[in-house]
Amino acid sequence: MDRAFVVAATHSSAGKTTVTGILLRLLRERGLKVQAFKIGPDFIDPGYHREITGRPSVNLDLWMMGEEGVRRSYVRWSADADVCVVEAMGGLYDGENGTEKGSAAHIAKLLGLPVVVVVDVWGMTRTAGAVLGGLIDFDPEVRIAGAVLNRVGSRPHADMVVEGLSERLRERVVGWVERSEQLRVDERHLGLTTVEENPAGVAERARAQVAGGRDLDVERLLAATRVEAPAAEPAGTGARSPRARLAVARDAAFCFYYEENLRALEAAGFELVEFRPTVDSRLPDGVDAVYLGGGYPESFGVELGGNRSLADELRTRAGSGLPIYAECGGMMYLARSLTGFDGERHDMTGILPIDVVMDRKYLAIAYVDVHTLAPSALGDGGQRARGQEFHQSRIAAASPGMEPNLYDVTTSTGDVRRAGYVVGNVTASYIHLHFGRHPELPRNLLRAAEAAR
């Protein structure tokens, strides 16, 4: 791999995801093996990356992974790619609490990558030069190798913008993308519509991306984004025989997983077996533990609530000691009930004696540092980890004595509280952990699975 770049932008909603999708599609059309990454904790954009590239898209998050973890993950996943595309989060220079930390600029410098900046030019012409020039000159250590003009109104509009640029800036422009409804992905609570729920088909999205890229010079972009390939990691010792089977819920309701977590679980000794709680009437055969990730179970209350066969099996197996690890949407599924935004109440598995409601006036969003309060499937008390939470549901009721007993939580802004539940071998919370810094966590889950078996 000798070509790689970060796709950043002037601000959020400037079109990073749209332009990234177009570039991934055009690169794939050239027969290149493309590895996509996403800066930050987002799960939705990587789903669209995966659809185009046919490979997992990997999160690079400084808070959860640390600098060394980000480097290590980038090197590992880029090793067999022809080109790497890293989609940023927010504006190019916008990081933690108004600093550079964790920003696209920070990650670009950390990994030695050039930047392709998306400039939203809707409603402007010559001012685009002031914006692009400011981005280039703001930090000389950030190499802005190219610029894509997004939401161009027409070819004459693009010509006016380009002609208004100085020669220095004009040389950076590798093309433009016209404003198009076919390229738009609808938003809903907590982000874009997931690829699993997008009503447009794969072929329709592909056609729109190819059409959207007709004014982009990909060859010029590739020539401007050559990099020195990172040193490869030492070869591993080879795959080991799995020691236990882990059922991973994966469908339109449960689709939020960090690829590094899944790899860490396999490295610990699990065979991963997917199942679909919205439609499968039972767990896969011979499973020793269950992983219920996040997603949008509130969008599938009818399907989940109506699948009593699977709910009954999960409740019975949990009562017999089957380790279950659940994050966010997974915890909501373990509740007695889930009430949607529409006020409709749906029975869930009833494994945890809590009731969850969706609430448009409520929003929890935070990076978190946690340590466990008591023994659980994740290990003994005192286990440390980092993660994030982002949800618009809350626990509205719980049985007497059902208090948070899993984590002591400190947020990135210094708030302190308790969160999550341990009930037998069931471990659940709203928090999505990242296992990258703590490979002992999947190993502990494996030991719990083996002990329960």
Long-range contacts (C-beta under 8 A, 24 or more apart in sequence): 1-35, 1-78, 1-79, 1-80, 1-81, 1-82, 1-83, 1-84, 1-229, 1-230, 2-226, 2-227, 2-228, 2-229, 3-82, 3-83, 3-84, 3-222, 3-225, 3-226, 3-227, 4-78, 4-83, 4-84, 4-85, 4-86, 4-111, 4-113, 4-114, 4-225, 4-227, 5-84, 5-85, 5-86, 5-113, 5-114, 5-115, 5-116, 5-145, 5-146, 5-221, 5-225, 5-227, 6-39, 6-86, 6-87, 6-88, 6-104, 6-107, 6-108, 6-113, 6-114, 6-115, 6-116, 7-85, 7-86, 7-87, 7-88, 7-115, 7-116, 7-118, 8-88, 8-91, 8-92, 8-104, 8-105, 8-108, 8-115, 8-116, 8-117, 8-118, 9-88, 9-91, 9-92, 9-117, 9-118, 9-119, 9-120, 10-91, 10-92, 10-117, 10-118, 10-119, 10-120, 10-131, 10-135, 11-90, 11-91, 11-94, 11-120, 12-90, 12-91, 13-120, 14-91, 14-118, 14-119, 14-120, 14-150, 15-118, 15-120, 15-150, 15-151, 15-177, 16-87, 16-88, 16-118, 17-45, 17-48, 17-87, 17-185, 17-192, 18-150, 18-177, 18-183, 18-184, 18-185, 18-212, 19-118, 19-148, 19-150, 19-177, 20-45, 20-49, 20-85, 20-87, 21-48, 21-49, 21-52, 21-183, 21-205, 21-209, 22-177, 22-183, 22-209, 22-212, 22-213, 22-216, 23-85, 23-116, 23-213, 23-216, 23-218, 23-221, 24-49, 24-52, 24-53, 24-85, 25-52, 25-206, 25-209, 25-210, 25-213, 26-209, 26-210, 26-213, 26-216, 26-218, 27-83, 27-85, 27-218, 28-52, 28-53, 28-54, 29-210, 30-218, 32-82, 32-83, 33-80, 33-81, 33-82, 33-83, 34-81, 34-82, 34-83, 34-84, 34-85, 35-77, 35-78, 35-81, 35-83, 35-84, 35-85, 36-84, 36-85, 36-86, 36-87, 37-74, 37-77, 37-84, 37-85, 37-86, 37-87, 38-86, 38-87, 38-89, 39-86, 39-87, 39-88, 39-89, 39-102, 39-104, 39-107, 40-88, 40-89, 40-90, 40-102, 41-367, 41-388, 41-390, 41-432, 42-89, 42-191, 43-255, 43-256, 43-257, 43-258, 43-294, 44-191, 44-192, 44-194, 44-195, 45-87, 45-192, 46-259, 47-194, 47-195, 47-196, 47-255, 48-185, 48-195, 49-85, 49-87, 50-195, 51-195, 51-202, 51-205, 52-206, 52-209, 56-259, 57-259, 58-259, 58-260, 59-258, 59-259, 59-260, 59-434, 60-86, 60-107, 61-102, 61-388, 61-434, 62-96, 62-101, 62-102, 62-106, 62-107, 63-96, 63-102, 63-367, 63-386, 63-388, 63-412, 64-367, 64-386, 64-387, 64-388, 64-434, 64-436, 64-437, 65-260, 65-434, 65-436, 65-437, 66-437, 67-110, 69-436, 69-437, 70-107, 70-110, 70-111, 71-110, 71-111, 71-230, 72-233, 72-436, 73-260, 73-436, 74-111, 74-230, 75-230, 75-231, 75-232, 75-233, 76-233, 77-259, 78-230, 79-232, 79-233, 83-222, 84-113, 86-111, 86-113, 92-117, 92-135, 92-142, 93-135, 93-138, 93-139, 96-412, 97-412, 97-413, 105-139, 105-142, 108-142, 108-143, 109-141, 109-142, 111-230, 112-227, 112-228, 113-227, 114-143, 114-144, 114-145, 114-146, 114-224, 114-225, 114-227, 115-142, 115-143, 115-144, 115-145, 116-144, 116-145, 116-146, 116-147, 116-148, 116-174, 116-221, 116-225, 117-144, 117-146, 117-147, 117-148, 118-147, 118-148, 118-150, 119-147, 119-148, 119-149, 119-150, 120-150, 120-151, 121-149, 121-150, 121-151, 121-152, 121-157, 121-161, 121-176, 122-150, 122-151, 122-152, 122-153, 122-179, 124-161, 125-157, 125-160, 125-161, 125-164, 126-160, 126-161, 126-164, 128-161, 128-164, 128-165, 129-164, 129-165, 129-166, 129-169, 132-165, 132-169, 132-172, 133-166, 133-169, 136-169, 136-172, 144-172, 145-172, 145-224, 145-225, 146-172, 146-173, 146-174, 146-220, 146-221, 146-224, 146-225, 147-172, 147-173, 147-174, 148-173, 148-174, 148-175, 148-176, 148-177, 148-216, 149-173, 149-175, 149-176, 149-177, 150-176, 150-177, 151-177, 151-178, 151-179, 152-176, 152-177, 152-178, 152-179, 152-215, 153-178, 153-179, 154-178, 158-215, 174-216, 174-217, 174-218, 174-220, 174-221, 174-224, 175-213, 175-215, 175-216, 175-217, 175-221, 176-215, 176-216, 177-212, 177-213, 177-215, 177-216, 178-212, 178-215, 180-208, 180-211, 180-212, 182-207, 182-208, 182-211, 182-212, 183-208, 183-209, 183-212, 189-341, 189-360, 189-392, 190-390, 190-391, 190-392, 194-252, 194-255, 194-295, 194-296, 196-251, 196-252, 196-255, 197-252, 197-296, 197-299, 240-269, 242-266, 242-269, 242-270, 242-271, 243-269, 243-270, 243-446, 243-450, 244-269, 244-270, 244-271, 244-288, 244-289, 244-446, 244-449, 244-450, 244-453, 245-270, 245-271, 245-273, 245-284, 245-286, 245-287, 245-288, 245-289, 246-270, 246-271, 246-272, 246-273, 246-287, 246-288, 246-289, 246-290, 246-291, 246-445, 246-449, 247-273, 247-274, 247-275, 247-283, 247-284, 247-287, 247-289, 247-290, 247-291, 248-272, 248-273, 248-274, 248-275, 248-290, 248-291, 248-293, 249-274, 249-275, 249-276, 249-277, 249-290, 249-291, 249-292, 249-293, 249-330, 249-333, 250-274, 250-275, 250-276, 250-293, 251-276, 251-277, 251-278, 251-279, 252-278, 252-295, 252-296, 252-299, 252-300, 253-277, 253-278, 253-295, 253-296, 253-297, 253-299, 253-300, 253-303, 253-304, 253-329, 253-333, 254-292, 254-293, 254-294, 254-295, 254-297, 254-329, 254-330, 254-333, 255-293, 255-295, 256-293, 256-294, 256-295, 256-327, 256-328, 256-329, 256-432, 257-293, 258-432, 258-434, 258-435, 260-434, 260-435, 260-436, 261-433, 261-434, 261-435, 261-442, 264-435, 264-436, 264-439, 264-441, 264-442, 265-291, 265-435, 265-442, 265-445, 265-446, 267-439, 267-442, 268-439, 268-442, 268-443, 268-445, 268-446, 269-443, 269-446, 270-442, 270-445, 270-446, 270-449, 277-304, 277-307, 277-310, 277-333, 278-303, 278-304, 278-307, 279-303, 279-307, 280-307, 280-310, 281-307, 281-309, 281-310, 282-309, 282-310, 282-313, 283-310, 283-313, 283-314, 283-317, 287-322, 288-322, 288-323, 288-449, 288-450, 288-452, 288-453, 289-322, 289-323, 289-324, 289-325, 289-377, 289-445, 289-446, 289-448, 289-449, 289-452, 290-314, 290-317, 290-322, 290-323, 290-324, 290-325, 291-325, 291-326, 291-330, 292-324, 292-325, 292-326, 292-327, 292-329, 292-330, 292-331, 292-333, 292-334, 292-428, 293-327, 293-328, 293-329, 293-330, 293-432, 294-327, 294-328, 294-329, 294-330, 294-432, 295-328, 295-329, 296-329, 297-329, 297-332, 297-333, 297-338, 297-348, 298-332, 298-338, 298-340, 298-341, 298-358, 298-393, 301-338, 301-340, 301-344, 301-346, 302-346, 304-333, 304-338, 304-346, 304-348, 305-338, 305-346, 305-347, 305-348, 311-347, 311-348, 311-349, 311-350, 314-349, 314-351, 315-349, 315-350, 315-351, 318-351, 318-424, 318-425, 318-426, 319-424, 321-424, 321-425, 321-452, 322-425, 322-452, 323-377, 323-425, 323-426, 323-427, 323-445, 323-448, 323-449, 323-452, 324-351, 324-377, 324-425, 324-426, 324-427, 324-428, 325-377, 325-378, 325-427, 325-428, 325-445, 326-426, 326-427, 326-428, 326-429, 327-428, 327-429, 327-430, 327-431, 327-432, 327-433, 328-389, 328-390, 328-391, 328-429, 328-430, 328-431, 328-432, 330-428, 331-420, 331-421, 331-428, 331-429, 331-430, 332-356, 332-393, 334-426, 334-428, 335-395, 338-393, 339-396, 351-423, 351-426, 352-402, 352-421, 352-423, 352-426, 352-428, 353-398, 353-399, 353-402, 354-395, 354-397, 354-398, 354-399, 354-402, 354-421, 355-395, 355-396, 355-397, 355-398, 356-393, 356-394, 356-395, 356-396, 357-393, 357-394, 357-396, 358-392, 358-393, 359-392, 359-393, 359-394, 360-392, 362-392, 362-393, 362-394, 363-391, 363-392, 364-389, 364-390, 364-391, 364-392, 364-394, 364-430, 365-389, 365-390, 366-411, 366-412, 366-413, 366-415, 367-411, 367-412, 368-409, 368-410, 368-411, 368-412, 368-431, 369-409, 369-410, 369-411, 369-412, 370-407, 370-408, 370-409, 370-410, 370-419, 370-431, 370-433, 371-407, 371-408, 372-406, 372-407, 373-405, 373-406, 373-407, 373-408, 373-418, 374-405, 374-406, 374-422, 375-422, 376-406, 376-422, 376-425, 376-427, 377-425, 377-426, 377-427, 377-444, 377-445, 377-448, 378-427, 378-441, 378-444, 378-445, 379-440, 379-441, 379-444, 383-438, 383-440, 383-441, 383-444, 384-438, 385-433, 385-434, 385-435, 385-437, 385-438, 385-441, 386-433, 386-434, 386-437, 387-431, 387-432, 387-433, 387-434, 388-431, 388-432, 389-430, 389-431, 389-432, 391-430, 407-431, 425-452
